[in-house]
Amino acid sequence: MSANADASRTVRDASAPTGHAQSVVRRIIVFVILFALVVIAAIGLSGLLERAMGSIGLITVDDAGLARALAFTLIGAPLAGLLWWWERRRLAEPAERASLVWTLYLTAMSLTSLIVATAALAGAASAGVDGQWRPGDLATGIVWLGVWLWHRHMRRSAATAPGRLPALPVQLGALYGLVVAASGAIAAIAVLVSEALLDVSLVLAQSQHWVVAFLQALVWAAVGALVWWWHWFRERAKDAPGAFGAVLLVLVVGAAAATTLVAIGTAVFVLLRVLFDTDPLAEVASALDVAIAAALIGGIVWVYHVGVLAGRSVQARRAARLVVSAVALIGAASGFGVIVNALLAALGSTIVDSDPRTLLFGGLSALVIGAPVWWLAWRPARAVTPDEAAEPARRVYLIAVFGASAVVAIITLLVIGYRLFEFGLDPQGSGGLIERVRAPVGLLSATAVVFAYHFAIWRRDRGLAATVVRRQSIGRLILITGGDAGEIVQRLRTETGAPVSVWRAADESVRIAEADLPAVLDSLRGLSAPRVLVIADGDGGARVVPLVE
């Protein structure tokens, strides 16, 4: 009997990976088909609703469109409902809800429906501001809004809520709303600034009145702000646990910083040209409206999300500072290279129809804005502790900067070599030697400075990091538990410093209690392994199993 039991267990264990692979493939196929059927049904319903809201003559004129809408609705919708009914029964299993494929489907469909609905509704409202009636946009917005509400219900229902990355659709929805709101606000403020700067005669000559353009941009800003507010506060994307939320915050801070710095640099460039250039004022100030608007909105988004990051981990705050430092460094280095380019252009004798002052103003504006921000973010005069020097984010940043600088320097040297040989073979060609090499020489000079500085900092940090004695050297923790393990994961990550992956147990009762966590941490203390399994026991506590490569 024992031999038969061992044999059956062996067969069952050997077939487990195969069964898991089959389940993953089945889920991918089912959810891809469901995604396509939902899209088809939504397109069909939108077409029918458009005809219901439009003129009666449209139904008799566009027979092909009506036939397509009827086919998509009467075939796609029942098939989608039937497939969802079949899959809904399987979602009663915890393993099915914990599937990453289910989370990705909900995320993809929620984000798709949100984008289509908001774009269509905002387009219909914008057209209404201009006196146009667009039943197609309104119908599309209503139908896709219904699709979004349906999938929101799936995500929030206890019977169908995803077990992995449950906040992913909410976080991406908040990001989308922020982008739309910021873009609309920039466009609206740019219209007001342009109206204040331009001549009345120029405004009257435009085909569209500025009030209409302002209101249309305001519609997009309002729709985006509503989407962002709903996901950020009502759906609590702001407080969502996990590393993905911190990564999104860091990316938003970097993008807002880049937008703000570029806009301020553009405004400084325009100011320098207004003061010292002889070109027509209307031509020089043409980019000032967007620059002022982008600087204002980008600065607001930047400051707000830095404040949100203040409540996150130290690692997230330092990562955001490194991203801002990288953005400012790119601007300052580009400005330095352009200044060298402009100085060489002033020495050339074959320049025709070009003014090196414009190049010089561009380089100065980038350097004046980028260098101080880089200094504040990087703080080169501050003493670096060994613990900070050993941080992976800082070391990756330094390697990425001087590595990218080395690649750019090699490419630039090849370009300079090509230009030199080109001039040697054809000295009478277009442009003199300085004219041919000034742009790559300017880029090479900036790249050389960046490479030399960051390579020296990296070598110094490597020496400091060698003095750090690690409390433990766990490469990654793999936690096998049931239920919600957000607080346990956070404690493990904080105490050990290692990244934590969670594998959901099929039995929800198998989990680590708060009272058992100190014993688990004691077992982890002093371990050295590339990966460590932390397996929750059914009777409480956990087993700690170090793994080898």
Stockholm file with secondary structure:
# STOCKHOLM 1.0

chainA/1-549         MSANADASRTVRDASAPTGHAQSVVRRIIVFVILFALVVIAAIGLSGLLERAMGSIGLITVDDAGLARALAFTLIGAPLAGLLWWWERRRLAEPAERASLVWTLYLTAMSLTSLIVATAALAGAASAGVDGQWRPGDLATGIVWLGVWLWHRHMRRSAATAPGRLPALPVQLGALYGLVVAASGAIAAIAVLVSEALLDVSLVLAQSQHWVVAFLQALVWAAVGALVWWWHWFRERAKDAPGAFGAVLLVLVVGAAAATTLVAIGTAVFVLLRVLFDTDPLAEVASALDVAIAAALIGGIVWVYHVGVLAGRSVQARRAARLVVSAVALIGAASGFGVIVNALLAALGSTIVDSDPRTLLFGGLSALVIGAPVWWLAWRPARAVTPDEAAEPARRVYLIAVFGASAVVAIITLLVIGYRLFEFGLDPQGSGGLIERVRAPVGLLSATAVVFAYHFAIWRRDRGLAATVVRRQSIGRLILITGGDAGEIVQRLRTETGAPVSVWRAADESVRIAEADLPAVLDSLRGLSAPRVLVIADGDGGARVVPLVE
#=GR chainA/1-549 SS CHHHHHHHHHHHHHHHHHHHHHHHHHHHHHHHHHHHHHHHHHHHHHHHHHHHHSCTHHHHHCHHHHHHHHHIIIIIHHHHHHHHHHHHHHTTSHHHHTCHHHHHHHHHHHHHHHHHHHHHHHHHHHHHHTTCCCHHHHHHHHHHHHHHHHHHHHHHSTTTCCSSSTTHHHHHHHHHHHHHHHHHHHHHHHHHHHHHHSCHHHHHTSSSCHHHHHHHHHHHHHHHHHHHHIIIIISCCTTCCSHHHHHHHHHHHHHHHHHHHHHHHHHHHHHHHHHHCCSCHHHHGGGHHHHHHHHHHHHHHHHHHHHHHTTSCHHHHHHHHHHHHHHHHHHHHHHHHHHHHHHHHHHCSCCCSCCHHHHHHHHHHHHHHHHHHHHHHHCTTSCCCHHHHTCHHHHHHHHHHHHHHHHHHHHHHHHHHHHHHHHHHCTTSSSCHHHHHHHHHHHHHHHHHHHHHHHHHHHHHHHHHTTCCCSCEEEEEEEEESSCCHHHHHHHHHHHCSCEEEEECSSTTCCCCGGGHHHHHHHHTTCEEEEEEEEECTTSSEEEEEECC
#=GC SS_cons         CHHHHHHHHHHHHHHHHHHHHHHHHHHHHHHHHHHHHHHHHHHHHHHHHHHHHSCTHHHHHCHHHHHHHHHIIIIIHHHHHHHHHHHHHHTTSHHHHTCHHHHHHHHHHHHHHHHHHHHHHHHHHHHHHTTCCCHHHHHHHHHHHHHHHHHHHHHHSTTTCCSSSTTHHHHHHHHHHHHHHHHHHHHHHHHHHHHHHSCHHHHHTSSSCHHHHHHHHHHHHHHHHHHHHIIIIISCCTTCCSHHHHHHHHHHHHHHHHHHHHHHHHHHHHHHHHHHCCSCHHHHGGGHHHHHHHHHHHHHHHHHHHHHHTTSCHHHHHHHHHHHHHHHHHHHHHHHHHHHHHHHHHHCSCCCSCCHHHHHHHHHHHHHHHHHHHHHHHCTTSCCCHHHHTCHHHHHHHHHHHHHHHHHHHHHHHHHHHHHHHHHHCTTSSSCHHHHHHHHHHHHHHHHHHHHHHHHHHHHHHHHHTTCCCSCEEEEEEEEESSCCHHHHHHHHHHHCSCEEEEECSSTTCCCCGGGHHHHHHHHTTCEEEEEEEEECTTSSEEEEEECC
//
